């Protein structure tokens, strides 16, 4: 069993704990924690059998903690990952990994040099519909991939009050990208490979808290396929990803339904059972630490995602199409 510490006890940190704390099959349990507001978490920690440390440094100095799970503001991630690696702790870090390529590379390098596992929390990779969609690609059912379309957003921007960290444009550049759109960006990378260039428009139509609420990206993949990604921070919750190929198309509308249409003939639709994807990602992290299969999101992909996000921010500011810095495959 992997003894882990949760770093950050906001809403999402507690969701991660709840997904595995009473599940021995996950191979991971939370035994320690650190948070910016310990007074608000003491009772919760005691109820969940978690030692609340004074600060992050105290967690890293605890020899009974073998891994940290980081659920803190984005700008803190790189330094926290590096510190964990130097302390010999395995690291699971929530998305976005970091907000720029340089800090992401420093974190990846620190984990590689320390020989610790680094996992990034893009939980939609663990949807059964995602695996089925990748299977259609691998089997050639779609032919040559021509276009990728993605939309992931919701009303979360309405809940970000001025002064909160998520309402800080430096922490949440491009509105809904940090909270939701970044998952669709990872889905693009997971399904269609690296991106070569992007153009972005981002604006605030209704939000008045300093954040954009409407963001759209046009991209070209290194394969030559094109893509469009939309994320909204002030609209009903919505998930859709579609792959259009020369021989067929596949569409995930919602996270449990996949539809396939061939160029000729009858298509099909399949509904999947709801999956605890937080449990799945943490179990995959624990398995990788114990010598099992590698975590199914490589450090190179994590680094590429940070590079694309940084390029999207730059493209929105310049109003020009911008090239994404290439990332080594290993």
N, C-alpha and C positions, 0 to 999 in steps of 0.2 A: 504494500500500500504506500502510495506517494503522499508524504505529509507536506502540505502546501500552506502558504500564507496568502490571504487576500489583501491586496493593497488598494484601498479605496472602498468605502462602504456606503456609497450612494445606492440608488435604486438598482443599477445594473450589477454592481458588486454583489449585492444580496441575491439577485437572480442566479448568478453563477454559483454561489454557495449552495443555494437550495436545489440546484439541478443534480448535485452529486453527494450531498452530505449524508443522506440516508440510503445511499446506493452502493453497496460493497462491490458490485460488478464494475463500477467506474474505474476502480484502481487508484482513486485519488480522494483525499479527504482534507478539509481545511482545519488546521489546528491552531493557527495564529492569524493575526491581522494587524494592520496599521491604517489609520485614517486621519484626515485633516480635522475632523470634529469628533474626537473620542467620546466626549460627554453625551453625544447623541446616539452612541452605538454600544455603550457598556452593557445594557440589559440584553440587547439583541445578541451580542457576542456570548454572553454567559449562557443564554438559552440554547445556543448552537454549539456549545462546548469549545469555544474559540478563545484563546488567550489574546487579549488586546494589548499589543506592545505600545510603548511610548511614541515610537517613531519608526520610520523605515530602516534607519541604521540599526536599531535594536532587532528588527526582524532579520536582517542580514547577518547579524552576529549570533543568532540563535542556531545552535548546531542541530536541533531537532527538526528544523525547517529545511526541506530538500528542494523546494521550488517555490516561486512566487507567481501569483496571478495578478496582473496589473490592470486595474480598472479606474484609472485616474485621468485628469485632463490631458488632452493630446500632447501639449507642449512638454509635459513632464516625462513622456514615455522613454525617449532616447537615453536620458541620463539615468533613469531608473533601471532600464534594461542593462546598461553598461555596468552600473554598480552591482546588480545581481550577478552578472557573469563573473565579475572580478571576485565576488564572494563565493563563487562555485555553485550558485543556485541555478537550476533550470528555470526557464522563463516562458510564461504564457502572457501575451500582451494583447489588450483589446485594440480594436481598430478605432480610428486610423492609426497605423503603426507610428509614423511621425509625419510631419507636414513638409518635409523636404528630403531630398535624396542624400545629402551629405550626412545628416544626423542618422538616417536609417542605415547608411553604410557603416557608420561608426558602431552602431549597435550590433549589426550583423557580424562585423569583424570581431567585436569583443566576445560574442558568444562562440564564434568559431575558435578563437584563440584559447578560450577557457575550456573548450570541449563540452559545453552544455547545450542542451536542446533549447531552441527558440521556436515558439509557435505563435502564430498570429490568429486572432479570433474572428475569422470570417465564417460564421456558422452556417450560412446558406450553402456552402460547399457540401454540407452533410445532409442535405435534403435528398431523399430517394429520387425525386423528379430530376434533380440536377445530374445524378449518376446516370439515369436513363437517357437524358439529353446528350450527355457525353458519349454514351454507348451508340446512339444513332450516328453521331459524327464519326466515331471510330470504325463503325461498320460500313461507312460510305453511303448510308441511306440518304444523306443530304447532298451528296456530290461535292462540287466545289463550293465552298462557303463564299457567299456574295455580300451579305448584309447581316449585321447584328443590331437588334433594337432592344433597348432596356428602359424601364421606367420604374423607379422605386421612390416613393415619397409618402408624406402624410401630414397631419396637422401639428406636428411637434413644435414648430416655430412659435405657435401661439402661446406655448407654455414657458418660453424662455424670457424671463423678466430681466429688464436692465440691471446690470450689476452681477448677474449670475455668469459663471464662466462660459456656459454654452451660448450666452448672448453676446459674448465678446467676439467681434469679427476676426480677431487674430487667432482665436481658438476654433472658430467655425467659419473659415473662409468658404465662399460659394454656398452659403445658406445651408441647404439640406445635405450637402455632400458629406460632411463629417458624421452626421447621425444616421443617414440611410443610403444616400447615393454611393458612398464608398463601397458598400456591399455589392451594388450593381457593377461598379468598376472592377471589383475582384471577380465577379461572375464573367465579365468580358474576358479577363485575362485567363481564367480557368477554362473557359470554353473555346476561345478563339486565339489565344496566345498574346504575345506582346503587342503593344500599341506603338506606332511610329510617330504619329503627329496628331495634334488636337486643335480644334477651334472652339471657343466657349463664349456664350452670352449668359450673363447672370445679372438679375435685377431684383428690386423690392417693389412689388405691386401693391401689397396690402400690409405687410408687417411694418411696424414703427419702432421696433426694438434695436435697430441697427443692423439686422441680418437680411440678406437676400432671401426671397421666398421662391424664386423661379430661376432654375439653372438648366441650361441645355448644352450638350457637347456634341460636336461632329468629329469623328475620328477616322483614321486610317490605320489598319493593322499592318504589321510587317509582312503578313501574308498577301496583302493587297486588298483584302476585304474591307468594307466600310462599316461604320457603326454610328448610331445615334443613342445618346443617353440623356434622360430627363430625370431630374429630381426636384420635387416641390416640398416646401416646408410649411405650407399653409393651405392644404387641400385634403380631401379624404384619402385615407390610407390605400395604397395601390401597389401591386407588384406584377410586373410582366417582363418576360425576356423572350425574344423570338430570334430564331436562326433561319435565314433564308438561303437555300443552296440551289444549285443547278438541277438537282434531282428531287428535292423535297424541302419541306419546311417544318420546323418544330417550334411550338410555342408553349411556354409555361405561363399561365394566367392565374395568379395566386400561386401559393407555394406547394400545393398538393395535387395539382392537375396539369397533365401534359397532353398536348394534342399534336398529332403528326399528319401531314398531308403530303403524299407523293406527287410528283409532277403529273403522273397519270395514274388512274385507279382510285380505289377507296382508301381513305385515311382511317384513323382511329383516335380515341381519347381514352386516357387512363387516369383514374383517381387513386392517390396514394394516401395511406394513413398518416395522420399528423405525427411528427417525430420530434422528440426532445433534442433539438440540435445543440443546445448548450451542453447537455449531458454527453452527447456524441463527441463534440470537439474536445472537451476536457478528458474524456476517456481516451481519445486518440493521442492527446498530449502525454498522458500517463503511460500509455503503451509504448510510445516512442522513447520515453525516459528509461523504461525498463528493458530496452533492447529489442522491442517489437518493431513493427513496420514504421518507417519514417513518417512523421507528421505530414499529412497530405496537402501542405502548402509550403513550398520550399522557401528558404531564405532569399533566393534569387527572385522569386515571385513577389515576396513581401517588399523587397527593395524596389522592384519595378513598379509596384503599386504606388509607393511613396514618390517615385520619380514622375509618374503620370499625374498624380495629384498636384505636385508642385508645378508641373507644366500647365495643367489646367488653370491654376491660379494666375500664372504668368500670362496665359493666353487671354483670360478674361480682362486682365489689366491693360494689355497692349492692343487688344482688338484684332490681333493677327493670328494666323495659323502658326503654331509653334511645334518644333521637333522635340521628341522625348529623348533624353539622354539614354543611350543603350546601357544595358546591365549585363555583366558577364553571366553566362549560364551556370557557372559553378562557383 
